[in-house]
Amino acid sequence: MNATMTLAEQLREETKSEHAATEKAMMPLLKSARDKDSYTRLLCAMYTYLKPVEDAVFRKIDTSHLPDQASRRTMGHMSNDLQALGSHDCTQNLAAELPVINTAAQAFGALYVLEGSTMGGQIVGGIVRKNLPQDLHHTRYFDSYGEQTRMMWGKFIGALNAFGEANPGTQEEVLSAARETFALFEKHLEAAKQG
């Protein structure tokens, strides 16, 4: 581990392959989202994994770690998108295989994946709106932070690095949780494509 790198820099560097594999697994679902059923399928594939991960994260991270943590719960937006599409049945079938999140360090590793998806969400939302008819533009989740996205990412990175500095023995735990969160998300998306 490079001692001169921040925890956020280490995460970006050491999860590149898992991040790329997860994006690759999502692309077929995203590219095929051209009508109500296929867009619902994309959102369901995401929600059924990300919702229980988000719940687990915020059982271990509180306002002492992340003062604005309440505004970072974005799965409600996706649930609203699914309801607007007239389909929230999938919200009952949450993924069973989830990353281990028993500590604040593991929660920060998983939250790195969730928060990173808000950055990518701006791009995904644009693709969805381009490919779908106007009446299906239920993309509140992909626009979770709107114009505040970069600022929210910066604040998260600041909190992540502060946690790393205050808890220097936990870097590997954070990294391992981020890798596992990406890997299980990829596996979940691959299964959703088959289903």
MDTraj code that builds the backbone (N, CA, C; nanometers):
import mdtraj as md
import numpy as np

residues = "MET ASN ALA THR MET THR LEU ALA GLU GLN LEU ARG GLU GLU THR LYS SER GLU HIS ALA ALA THR GLU LYS ALA MET MET PRO LEU LEU LYS SER ALA ARG ASP LYS ASP SER TYR THR ARG LEU LEU CYS ALA MET TYR THR TYR LEU LYS PRO VAL GLU ASP ALA VAL PHE ARG LYS ILE ASP THR SER HIS LEU PRO ASP GLN ALA SER ARG ARG THR MET GLY HIS MET SER ASN ASP LEU GLN ALA LEU GLY SER HIS ASP CYS THR GLN ASN LEU ALA ALA GLU LEU PRO VAL ILE ASN THR ALA ALA GLN ALA PHE GLY ALA LEU TYR VAL LEU GLU GLY SER THR MET GLY GLY GLN ILE VAL GLY GLY ILE VAL ARG LYS ASN LEU PRO GLN ASP LEU HIS HIS THR ARG TYR PHE ASP SER TYR GLY GLU GLN THR ARG MET MET TRP GLY LYS PHE ILE GLY ALA LEU ASN ALA PHE GLY GLU ALA ASN PRO GLY THR GLN GLU GLU VAL LEU SER ALA ALA ARG GLU THR PHE ALA LEU PHE GLU LYS HIS LEU GLU ALA ALA LYS GLN GLY".split()
xyz = np.array([
    [0.0840, -0.1178, 0.0000],
    [0.0000, 0.0000, 0.0000],
    [0.0885, 0.1241, 0.0000],
    [0.0596, 0.2185, -0.0821],
    [0.1395, 0.3407, -0.0923],
    [0.0956, 0.4385, 0.0165],
    [0.1884, 0.4657, 0.1111],
    [0.1542, 0.5490, 0.2272],
    [0.1273, 0.6943, 0.1889],
    [0.1721, 0.7365, 0.0697],
    [0.1507, 0.8764, 0.0308],
    [0.0138, 0.8986, -0.0344],
    [-0.0563, 0.7907, -0.0647],
    [-0.1884, 0.8033, -0.1269],
    [-0.2964, 0.8180, -0.0198],
    [-0.3985, 0.8959, -0.0512],
    [-0.5136, 0.9019, 0.0384],
    [-0.5928, 0.7724, 0.0242],
    [-0.6837, 0.7502, 0.1179],
    [-0.7673, 0.6303, 0.1104],
    [-0.8515, 0.6309, -0.0172],
    [-0.9041, 0.7467, -0.0541],
    [-0.9844, 0.7565, -0.1769],
    [-0.9005, 0.7231, -0.2999],
    [-0.7757, 0.7699, -0.3026],
    [-0.6868, 0.7390, -0.4165],
    [-0.6563, 0.5904, -0.4219],
    [-0.6350, 0.5295, -0.3053],
    [-0.6100, 0.3850, -0.3012],
    [-0.7314, 0.3088, -0.3529],
    [-0.8497, 0.3508, -0.3103],
    [-0.9718, 0.2838, -0.3564],
    [-0.9863, 0.2937, -0.5077],
    [-0.9668, 0.4132, -0.5607],
    [-0.9809, 0.4307, -0.7058],
    [-0.8811, 0.3414, -0.7795],
    [-0.7586, 0.3396, -0.7319],
    [-0.6523, 0.2638, -0.7982],
    [-0.6748, 0.1132, -0.7869],
    [-0.7134, 0.0678, -0.6694],
    [-0.7148, -0.0763, -0.6425],
    [-0.8496, -0.1439, -0.6688],
    [-0.9488, -0.0676, -0.7134],
    [-1.0772, -0.1304, -0.7504],
    [-1.1096, -0.1079, -0.8985],
    [-1.0096, -0.0637, -0.9753],
    [-1.0338, -0.0339, -1.1175],
    [-1.0922, -0.1522, -1.1927],
    [-1.0355, -0.2703, -1.1730],
    [-1.0818, -0.3858, -1.2514],
    [-1.2231, -0.4270, -1.2102],
    [-1.2531, -0.4234, -1.0792],
    [-1.3878, -0.4572, -1.0331],
    [-1.4904, -0.3546, -1.0832],
    [-1.4509, -0.2275, -1.0813],
    [-1.5378, -0.1204, -1.1291],
    [-1.5692, -0.1416, -1.2775],
    [-1.4663, -0.1685, -1.3553],
    [-1.4840, -0.1890, -1.5003],
    [-1.5722, -0.3107, -1.5277],
    [-1.5537, -0.4184, -1.4511],
    [-1.6329, -0.5400, -1.4717],
    [-1.7801, -0.5155, -1.4391],
    [-1.8059, -0.4351, -1.3355],
    [-1.9448, -0.4035, -1.2985],
    [-2.0103, -0.3198, -1.4079],
    [-1.9388, -0.2203, -1.4580],
    [-1.9923, -0.1382, -1.5674],
    [-2.0223, -0.2241, -1.6897],
    [-1.9324, -0.3156, -1.7206],
    [-1.9507, -0.4030, -1.8367],
    [-2.0754, -0.4903, -1.8193],
    [-2.0989, -0.5375, -1.6963],
    [-2.2170, -0.6214, -1.6702],
    [-2.3456, -0.5408, -1.6841],
    [-2.3398, -0.4109, -1.6528],
    [-2.4598, -0.3283, -1.6595],
    [-2.4938, -0.2840, -1.8022],
    [-2.3947, -0.2722, -1.8879],
    [-2.4172, -0.2128, -2.0202],
    [-2.5283, -0.2801, -2.1022],
    [-2.5354, -0.4128, -2.1093],
    [-2.6437, -0.4728, -2.1883],
    [-2.7831, -0.4353, -2.1348],
    [-2.7979, -0.4300, -2.0016],
    [-2.9265, -0.3909, -1.9426],
    [-2.9575, -0.2450, -1.9760],
    [-2.8549, -0.1610, -1.9712],
    [-2.8738, -0.0191, -2.0006],
    [-2.9067, 0.0028, -2.1482],
    [-2.8305, -0.0611, -2.2364],
    [-2.8509, -0.0420, -2.3804],
    [-2.9861, -0.0955, -2.4273],
    [-3.0361, -0.1992, -2.3588],
    [-3.1643, -0.2567, -2.4005],
    [-3.2838, -0.1847, -2.3378],
    [-3.2591, -0.0875, -2.2481],
    [-3.3687, -0.0154, -2.1809],
    [-3.4295, 0.0859, -2.2774],
    [-3.5230, 0.0367, -2.3603],
    [-3.5839, 0.1220, -2.4636],
    [-3.7363, 0.1258, -2.4565],
    [-3.7912, 0.0544, -2.3584],
    [-3.9354, 0.0621, -2.3349],
    [-3.9603, 0.0418, -2.1852],
    [-4.0865, 0.0447, -2.1463],
    [-4.1200, 0.0393, -2.0039],
    [-4.0677, -0.0879, -1.9377],
    [-4.0889, -0.2031, -2.0012],
    [-4.0483, -0.3301, -1.9403],
    [-3.8973, -0.3402, -1.9239],
    [-3.8237, -0.3029, -2.0280],
    [-3.6776, -0.3166, -2.0208],
    [-3.6160, -0.2137, -1.9254],
    [-3.6752, -0.0957, -1.9163],
    [-3.6246, 0.0042, -1.8210],
    [-3.6554, -0.0395, -1.6777],
    [-3.7744, -0.0944, -1.6568],
    [-3.8098, -0.1468, -1.5247],
    [-3.7134, -0.2580, -1.4848],
    [-3.6788, -0.3410, -1.5822],
    [-3.5848, -0.4515, -1.5559],
    [-3.4486, -0.3985, -1.5094],
    [-3.4008, -0.2919, -1.5740],
    [-3.2740, -0.2295, -1.5337],
    [-3.2837, -0.1780, -1.3908],
    [-3.3893, -0.1014, -1.3612],
    [-3.4030, -0.0453, -1.2266],
    [-3.4173, -0.1547, -1.1210],
    [-3.4937, -0.2589, -1.1533],
    [-3.5098, -0.3700, -1.0581],
    [-3.3772, -0.4404, -1.0312],
    [-3.2988, -0.4601, -1.1364],
    [-3.1683, -0.5251, -1.1196],
    [-3.0798, -0.4443, -1.0256],
    [-3.0859, -0.3133, -1.0380],
    [-3.0055, -0.2266, -0.9515],
    [-3.0622, -0.2210, -0.8094],
    [-3.1924, -0.1966, -0.8004],
    [-3.2552, -0.1753, -0.6698],
    [-3.2404, -0.2968, -0.5788],
    [-3.2632, -0.4146, -0.6327],
    [-3.2649, -0.5338, -0.5484],
    [-3.1295, -0.5648, -0.4862],
    [-3.0229, -0.5097, -0.5414],
    [-2.8902, -0.5231, -0.4797],
    [-2.8549, -0.3990, -0.3977],
    [-2.8727, -0.2816, -0.4561],
    [-2.8260, -0.1589, -0.3913],
    [-2.9062, -0.1220, -0.2668],
    [-3.0349, -0.1542, -0.2620],
    [-3.1173, -0.1191, -0.1456],
    [-3.0685, -0.1880, -0.0184],
    [-3.0508, -0.3209, -0.0165],
    [-3.0020, -0.3823, 0.1077],
    [-2.8588, -0.3410, 0.1426],
    [-2.7766, -0.3112, 0.0399],
    [-2.6410, -0.2612, 0.0683],
    [-2.6500, -0.1246, 0.1358],
    [-2.7345, -0.0369, 0.0819],
    [-2.7503, 0.0953, 0.1431],
    [-2.7991, 0.0833, 0.2876],
    [-2.8962, -0.0027, 0.3110],
    [-2.9470, -0.0212, 0.4474],
    [-2.8366, -0.0664, 0.5415],
    [-2.7548, -0.1613, 0.4967],
    [-2.6450, -0.2122, 0.5805],
    [-2.5412, -0.1039, 0.6077],
    [-2.5105, -0.0241, 0.5058],
    [-2.4124, 0.0846, 0.5207],
    [-2.4556, 0.1809, 0.6307],
    [-2.5800, 0.2230, 0.6260],
    [-2.6231, 0.3267, 0.7195],
    [-2.6617, 0.2733, 0.8567],
    [-2.6470, 0.1422, 0.8758],
    [-2.6520, 0.0883, 1.0118],
    [-2.5164, 0.1045, 1.0798],
    [-2.4114, 0.1275, 1.0000],
    [-2.2753, 0.1358, 1.0553],
    [-2.2116, 0.2742, 1.0429],
    [-2.2679, 0.3614, 0.9586],
    [-2.2144, 0.4975, 0.9439],
    [-2.3186, 0.5939, 0.9988],
    [-2.2752, 0.6792, 1.0910],
    [-2.3683, 0.7784, 1.1441],
    [-2.3148, 0.9194, 1.1167],
    [-2.3799, 1.0183, 1.1757],
    [-2.3428, 1.1572, 1.1457],
    [-2.2057, 1.1948, 1.2001],
    [-2.1517, 1.1167, 1.2929],
    [-2.0154, 1.1465, 1.3390],
    [-1.9136, 1.1164, 1.2283],
    [-1.9457, 1.0207, 1.1412],
    [-1.8589, 0.9875, 1.0273],
    [-1.8920, 1.0733, 0.9052],
    [-2.0213, 1.0977, 0.8872],
    [-2.0701, 1.1614, 0.7648],
    [-2.1900, 1.2494, 0.8024],
    [-2.1640, 1.3768, 0.8331],
    [-2.2713, 1.4636, 0.8851],
    [-2.3956, 1.4701, 0.7970],
    [-2.3794, 1.4589, 0.6648],
    [-2.4956, 1.4694, 0.5748],
    [-2.5473, 1.3332, 0.5302],
    [-2.5239, 1.2312, 0.6133],
    [-2.5572, 1.0952, 0.5698],
    [-2.7044, 1.0762, 0.5359],
    [-2.7951, 1.1479, 0.5998],
    [-2.9383, 1.1298, 0.5699],
    [-2.9697, 1.1624, 0.4235],
    [-2.9011, 1.2626, 0.3679],
    [-2.9277, 1.3019, 0.2286],
    [-2.8615, 1.2078, 0.1282],
    [-2.7844, 1.1116, 0.1775],
    [-2.7154, 1.0183, 0.0883],
    [-2.7913, 0.8868, 0.0719],
    [-2.9073, 0.8772, 0.1293],
    [-2.9903, 0.7582, 0.1097],
    [-3.0704, 0.7794, -0.0188],
    [-3.0254, 0.7204, -0.1274],
    [-3.0823, 0.7493, -0.2600],
    [-3.1789, 0.6415, -0.3112],
    [-3.1903, 0.5308, -0.2394],
    [-3.2772, 0.4226, -0.2890],
    [-3.4247, 0.4610, -0.2869],
    [-3.4629, 0.5570, -0.2034],
    [-3.6010, 0.6059, -0.2061],
    [-3.6351, 0.6656, -0.3411],
    [-3.5365, 0.7328, -0.4032],
    [-3.5579, 0.7894, -0.5366],
    [-3.5849, 0.6785, -0.6385],
    [-3.5077, 0.5689, -0.6265],
    [-3.5285, 0.4599, -0.7226],
    [-3.6623, 0.3905, -0.6992],
    [-3.6993, 0.3769, -0.5732],
    [-3.8302, 0.3195, -0.5421],
    [-3.9404, 0.4060, -0.6026],
    [-3.9263, 0.5381, -0.5941],
    [-4.0243, 0.6296, -0.6540],
    [-4.0274, 0.6160, -0.8057],
    [-3.9099, 0.5990, -0.8670],
    [-3.9048, 0.5784, -1.0127],
    [-3.9811, 0.4513, -1.0505],
    [-3.9598, 0.3450, -0.9736],
    [-4.0278, 0.2188, -1.0022],
    [-4.1790, 0.2339, -0.9841],
    [-4.2210, 0.3051, -0.8811],
    [-4.3644, 0.3266, -0.8601],
    [-4.4244, 0.4085, -0.9744],
    [-4.3488, 0.5093, -1.0204],
    [-4.3973, 0.5917, -1.1318],
    [-4.4136, 0.5085, -1.2590],
    [-4.3327, 0.4050, -1.2715],
    [-4.3423, 0.3146, -1.3861],
    [-4.4534, 0.2108, -1.3665],
    [-4.5154, 0.2145, -1.2480],
    [-4.6230, 0.1199, -1.2185],
    [-4.5736, -0.0171, -1.1811],
    [-4.4470, -0.0244, -1.1379],
    [-4.3907, -0.1558, -1.1045],
    [-4.2958, -0.1440, -0.9872],
    [-4.3436, -0.1840, -0.8717],
    [-4.2508, -0.1906, -0.7591],
    [-4.2537, -0.3303, -0.6969],
    [-4.3022, -0.4284, -0.7748],
    [-4.3052, -0.5669, -0.7265],
    [-4.1655, -0.6154, -0.6905],
    [-4.0677, -0.5774, -0.7708],
    [-3.9322, -0.6287, -0.7498],
    [-3.8718, -0.5797, -0.6192],
    [-3.9292, -0.4761, -0.5596],
    [-3.8709, -0.4241, -0.4356],
    [-3.8840, -0.5241, -0.3211],
    [-3.9636, -0.6296, -0.3421],
    [-3.9785, -0.7330, -0.2391],
    [-3.8702, -0.8413, -0.2512],
    [-3.8103, -0.8549, -0.3689],
    [-3.7156, -0.9654, -0.3948],
    [-3.5707, -0.9172, -0.3873],
    [-3.5283, -0.8802, -0.2676],
    [-3.3942, -0.8239, -0.2522],
    [-3.2884, -0.9337, -0.2604],
    [-3.1704, -0.8940, -0.3050],
    [-3.0599, -0.9887, -0.3227],
    [-3.0238, -1.0549, -0.1900],
    [-2.9912, -1.1820, -0.1972],
    [-2.9513, -1.2560, -0.0771],
    [-2.8006, -1.2495, -0.0560],
    [-2.7256, -1.2420, -0.1660],
    [-2.5790, -1.2428, -0.1549],
    [-2.5283, -1.0986, -0.1524],
    [-2.4851, -1.0569, -0.0327],
    [-2.4464, -0.9174, -0.0101],
    [-2.3088, -0.9101, 0.0528],
    [-2.2405, -0.7957, 0.0367],
    [-2.1103, -0.7804, 0.1017],
    [-2.1246, -0.7795, 0.2538],
    [-2.0199, -0.8218, 0.3217],
    [-2.0179, -0.8177, 0.4679],
    [-1.9949, -0.6731, 0.5111],
    [-2.0910, -0.6197, 0.5871],
    [-2.0802, -0.4814, 0.6354],
    [-2.1121, -0.4820, 0.7850],
    [-2.0084, -0.5109, 0.8635],
    [-2.0247, -0.5185, 1.0088],
    [-1.9523, -0.4069, 1.0829],
    [-1.8750, -0.3261, 1.0097],
    [-1.7971, -0.2199, 1.0735],
    [-1.8101, -0.0920, 0.9924],
    [-1.7715, 0.0184, 1.0525],
    [-1.7727, 0.1460, 0.9796],
    [-1.6764, 0.1406, 0.8606],
    [-1.5630, 0.0729, 0.8767],
    [-1.4662, 0.0625, 0.7668],
    [-1.5281, -0.0105, 0.6480],
    [-1.5954, -0.1225, 0.6740],
    [-1.6604, -0.1962, 0.5650],
    [-1.7721, -0.1119, 0.5031],
    [-1.8424, -0.0359, 0.5873],
    [-1.9497, 0.0498, 0.5365],
    [-1.8938, 0.1575, 0.4442],
    [-1.7798, 0.2160, 0.4797],
    [-1.7188, 0.3165, 0.3918],
    [-1.6762, 0.2543, 0.2592],
    [-1.6248, 0.1328, 0.2622],
    [-1.5875, 0.0659, 0.1375],
    [-1.7070, 0.0451, 0.0464],
    [-1.8186, -0.0001, 0.1044],
    [-1.9401, -0.0208, 0.0243],
    [-1.9983, 0.1126, -0.0218],
    [-1.9915, 0.2137, 0.0651],
    [-2.0477, 0.3441, 0.0296],
    [-1.9676, 0.4099, -0.0831],
    [-1.8399, 0.3777, -0.0930],
    [-1.7593, 0.4275, -0.2049],
    [-1.8227, 0.3831, -0.3372],
    [-1.8716, 0.2599, -0.3415],
    [-1.9363, 0.2076, -0.4623],
    [-2.0699, 0.2797, -0.4862],
    [-2.1501, 0.2950, -0.3804],
    [-2.2808, 0.3606, -0.3944],
    [-2.2664, 0.5064, -0.4357],
    [-2.1754, 0.5766, -0.3702],
    [-2.1572, 0.7189, -0.4027],
    [-2.0987, 0.7356, -0.5435],
    [-2.0099, 0.6449, -0.5815],
    [-1.9541, 0.6498, -0.7169],
    [-2.0630, 0.6347, -0.8220],
    [-2.1668, 0.5571, -0.7882],
    [-2.2744, 0.5375, -0.8863],
    [-2.3553, 0.6653, -0.9061],
    [-2.3509, 0.7586, -0.8113],
    [-2.4216, 0.8855, -0.8330],
    [-2.3483, 0.9702, -0.9369],
    [-2.2166, 0.9560, -0.9429],
    [-2.1400, 1.0273, -1.0463],
    [-2.1737, 0.9683, -1.1839],
    [-2.1672, 0.8358, -1.1935],
    [-2.2002, 0.7697, -1.3187],
    [-2.3471, 0.7829, -1.3549],
    [-2.4314, 0.8030, -1.2529],
    [-2.5749, 0.8139, -1.2740],
    [-2.6130, 0.9279, -1.3656],
    [-2.5347, 1.0347, -1.3648],
    [-2.5649, 1.1472, -1.4535],
    [-2.5530, 1.1043, -1.6002],
    [-2.4527, 1.0231, -1.6290],
    [-2.4334, 0.9728, -1.7651],
    [-2.5440, 0.8728, -1.7997],
    [-2.5695, 0.7804, -1.7048],
    [-2.6723, 0.6781, -1.7271],
    [-2.8086, 0.7435, -1.7488],
    [-2.8419, 0.8424, -1.6663],
    [-2.9696, 0.9122, -1.6810],
    [-2.9844, 0.9745, -1.8187],
    [-2.8765, 1.0327, -1.8693],
    [-2.8786, 1.0919, -2.0028],
    [-2.9046, 0.9886, -2.1109],
    [-2.8412, 0.8714, -2.0971],
    [-2.8618, 0.7635, -2.1953],
    [-3.0064, 0.7149, -2.1906],
    [-3.0572, 0.6965, -2.0684],
    [-3.1951, 0.6494, -2.0519],
    [-3.2929, 0.7480, -2.1159],
    [-3.2752, 0.8774, -2.0875],
    [-3.3672, 0.9780, -2.1429],
    [-3.3587, 0.9850, -2.2956],
    [-3.2402, 0.9596, -2.3496],
    [-3.2235, 0.9611, -2.4955],
    [-3.2942, 0.8417, -2.5604],
    [-3.2918, 0.7273, -2.4912],
    [-3.3439, 0.6032, -2.5501],
    [-3.4906, 0.5764, -2.5214],
    [-3.5472, 0.6464, -2.4229],
    [-3.6852, 0.6175, -2.3839],
    [-3.7793, 0.7296, -2.4237],
    [-3.9074, 0.6965, -2.4494],
    [-4.0052, 0.8026, -2.4751],
    [-4.0203, 0.8930, -2.3525],
    [-4.0595, 1.0153, -2.3750],
    [-4.0692, 1.1176, -2.2701],
    [-4.1491, 1.0715, -2.1484],
    [-4.2575, 0.9991, -2.1699],
    [-4.3435, 0.9603, -2.0571],
    [-4.2788, 0.8566, -1.9654],
    [-4.1641, 0.8037, -2.0051],
    [-4.0922, 0.7069, -1.9212],
    [-3.9665, 0.7677, -1.8583],
    [-3.9535, 0.8976, -1.8644],
    [-3.8337, 0.9641, -1.8102],
    [-3.8399, 0.9749, -1.6577],
    [-3.8529, 0.8607, -1.5928],
    [-3.8513, 0.8558, -1.4457],
    [-3.7077, 0.8230, -1.4039],
    [-3.6282, 0.9285, -1.3905],
    [-3.4841, 0.9119, -1.3672],
    [-3.4398, 0.9867, -1.2412],
    [-3.5291, 0.9954, -1.1429],
    [-3.4953, 1.0694, -1.0205],
    [-3.3708, 1.0108, -0.9537],
    [-3.3592, 0.8768, -0.9523],
    [-3.2413, 0.8150, -0.8893],
    [-3.1123, 0.8578, -0.9589],
    [-3.1115, 0.8561, -1.0899],
    [-2.9889, 0.8899, -1.1628],
    [-2.9512, 1.0366, -1.1461],
    [-3.0478, 1.1168, -1.1046],
    [-3.0230, 1.2591, -1.0793],
    [-3.0276, 1.2893, -0.9290],
    [-2.9935, 1.1912, -0.8467],
    [-3.0110, 1.2027, -0.7012],
    [-2.9656, 1.3357, -0.6439],
    [-2.8454, 1.3791, -0.6812],
    [-2.7926, 1.5037, -0.6245],
    [-2.8009, 1.6215, -0.7220],
    [-2.8486, 1.5957, -0.8429],
    [-2.8642, 1.7026, -0.9404],
    [-2.7360, 1.7827, -0.9603],
    [-2.7489, 1.9139, -0.9556],
    [-2.6328, 2.0010, -0.9764],
    [-2.5336, 1.9958, -0.8603],
    [-2.5748, 1.9327, -0.7515],
    [-2.4872, 1.9208, -0.6336],
    [-2.3971, 1.7971, -0.6408],
    [-2.4044, 1.7202, -0.7491],
    [-2.3358, 1.5905, -0.7544],
    [-2.1865, 1.6013, -0.7272],
    [-2.1176, 1.6901, -0.7964],
    [-1.9719, 1.7012, -0.7756],
    [-1.9394, 1.7464, -0.6333],
    [-2.0178, 1.8392, -0.5823],
    [-1.9950, 1.8872, -0.4464],
    [-2.0176, 1.7743, -0.3449],
    [-2.1229, 1.6953, -0.3650],
    [-2.1521, 1.5841, -0.2740],
    [-2.0420, 1.4778, -0.2807],
    [-1.9906, 1.4545, -0.4016],
    [-1.8801, 1.3587, -0.4167],
    [-1.7574, 1.4105, -0.3418],
    [-1.7279, 1.5376, -0.3578],
    [-1.6129, 1.5959, -0.2890],
    [-1.6255, 1.5865, -0.1377],
    [-1.7450, 1.6108, -0.0858],
    [-1.7677, 1.6010, 0.0591],
    [-1.7525, 1.4566, 0.1068],
    [-1.8012, 1.3627, 0.0257],
    [-1.7853, 1.2219, 0.0624],
    [-1.6381, 1.1834, 0.0654],
    [-1.5631, 1.2236, -0.0368],
    [-1.4200, 1.1920, -0.0419],
    [-1.3485, 1.2507, 0.0795],
    [-1.3869, 1.3726, 0.1173],
    [-1.3280, 1.4342, 0.2364],
    [-1.3553, 1.3523, 0.3619],
    [-1.4789, 1.3055, 0.3775],
    [-1.5154, 1.2243, 0.4940],
    [-1.4448, 1.0885, 0.4909],
    [-1.4350, 1.0294, 0.3724],
    [-1.3661, 0.9012, 0.3562],
    [-1.2194, 0.9138, 0.3953],
    [-1.1530, 1.0168, 0.3439],
    [-1.0112, 1.0366, 0.3759],
    [-0.9915, 1.0686, 0.5234],
    [-1.0829, 1.1447, 0.5820],
    [-1.0743, 1.1758, 0.7253],
    [-1.0870, 1.0472, 0.8070],
    [-1.1777, 0.9589, 0.7652],
    [-1.1924, 0.8305, 0.8344],
    [-1.0633, 0.7498, 0.8228],
    [-1.0051, 0.7482, 0.7027],
    [-0.8803, 0.6750, 0.6822],
    [-0.7668, 0.7276, 0.7684],
    [-0.7578, 0.8599, 0.7815],
    [-0.6521, 0.9201, 0.8644],
    [-0.6747, 0.8913, 1.0122],
    [-0.7999, 0.8928, 1.0545],
    [-0.8309, 0.8689, 1.1958],
    [-0.8232, 0.7206, 1.2336],
    [-0.8317, 0.6334, 1.1334],
    [-0.8316, 0.4876, 1.1571],
    [-0.7315, 0.4211, 1.0637],
    [-0.6012, 0.4480, 1.0846],
    [-0.5003, 0.4046, 0.9868],
    [-0.4891, 0.2537, 0.9681],
    [-0.5380, 0.1752, 1.0595],
    [-0.5264, 0.0298, 1.0445],
    [-0.6407, -0.0329, 0.9663],
    [-0.7303, 0.0486, 0.9125],
    [-0.8512, -0.0082, 0.8507],
    [-0.8519, -0.0039, 0.6978],
    [-0.7447, 0.0456, 0.6363],
    [-0.7457, 0.0615, 0.4896],
    [-0.7799, -0.0672, 0.4170],
    [-0.7191, -0.1772, 0.4588],
    [-0.7428, -0.3037, 0.3885],
    [-0.8874, -0.3486, 0.4038],
    [-0.9453, -0.3213, 0.5191],
    [-1.0862, -0.3559, 0.5429],
    [-1.1776, -0.2752, 0.4500],
    [-1.1461, -0.1467, 0.4347],
    [-1.2237, -0.0602, 0.3447],
    [-1.2109, -0.1099, 0.2009],
    [-1.0876, -0.1356, 0.1583],
    [-1.0621, -0.1816, 0.0217],
    [-1.1306, -0.3150, -0.0073],
    [-1.1210, -0.4062, 0.0870],
    [-1.1805, -0.5385, 0.0688],
    [-1.3325, -0.5276, 0.0549],
    [-1.3946, -0.4417, 0.1352],
    [-1.5404, -0.4245, 0.1274],
    [-1.5809, -0.3625, -0.0059],
    [-1.5032, -0.2672, -0.0543],
    [-1.5346, -0.2051, -0.1842],
    [-1.5238, -0.3082, -0.2960],
    [-1.4179, -0.3885, -0.2930],
    [-1.4006, -0.4923, -0.3956],
    [-1.5173, -0.5914, -0.3930],
    [-1.5540, -0.6333, -0.2719],
    [-1.6629, -0.7305, -0.2590],
    [-1.7962, -0.6704, -0.3054],
    [-1.8188, -0.5420, -0.2736],
    [-1.9430, -0.4760, -0.3148],
    [-1.9530, -0.4696, -0.4665],
    [-1.8433, -0.4319, -0.5316],
    [-1.8408, -0.4314, -0.6789],
    [-1.8628, -0.5725, -0.7342],
    [-1.7877, -0.6696, -0.6806],
    [-1.7913, -0.8057, -0.7362],
    [-1.9297, -0.8689, -0.7238],
    [-1.9947, -0.8498, -0.6096],
    [-2.1273, -0.9081, -0.5925],
    [-2.2325, -0.8333, -0.6742],
    [-2.2113, -0.7035, -0.6955],
    [-2.3020, -0.6274, -0.7826],
    [-2.2894, -0.6787, -0.9258],
    [-2.1667, -0.7008, -0.9695],
    [-2.1453, -0.7564, -1.1043],
    [-2.2165, -0.8908, -1.1187],
    [-2.1986, -0.9780, -1.0187],
    [-2.2609, -1.1101, -1.0218],
    [-2.4139, -1.0987, -1.0256],
    [-2.4677, -1.0047, -0.9481],
    [-2.6115, -0.9816, -0.9430],
    [-2.6651, -0.9328, -1.0792],
    [-2.5912, -0.8426, -1.1421],
    [-2.6326, -0.7913, -1.2733],
    [-2.6262, -0.9013, -1.3789],
    [-2.5229, -0.9828, -1.3710],
    [-2.5109, -1.0938, -1.4676],
    [-2.6301, -1.1875, -1.4540],
    [-2.6699, -1.2166, -1.3304],
    [-2.7853, -1.3043, -1.3074],
    [-2.9131, -1.2379, -1.3583],
    [-2.9247, -1.1062, -1.3409],
    [-3.0436, -1.0339, -1.3877],
    [-3.0543, -1.0382, -1.5391],
    [-2.9406, -1.0377, -1.6073],
    [-2.9431, -1.0447, -1.7549],
    [-2.9963, -1.1813, -1.8007],
    [-2.9632, -1.2858, -1.7250],
    [-3.0097, -1.4201, -1.7612],
    [-3.1599, -1.4324, -1.7341],
    [-3.2042, -1.3651, -1.6256],
    [-3.3452, -1.3748, -1.5845],
    [-3.4317, -1.2952, -1.6734],
])
top = md.Topology()
chain = top.add_chain()
for i, resn in enumerate(residues, 1):
    res = top.add_residue(resn, chain, resSeq=i)
    for name in ("N", "CA", "C"):
        top.add_atom(name, md.element.get_by_symbol(name[0]), res)
traj = md.Trajectory(xyz[None], top)
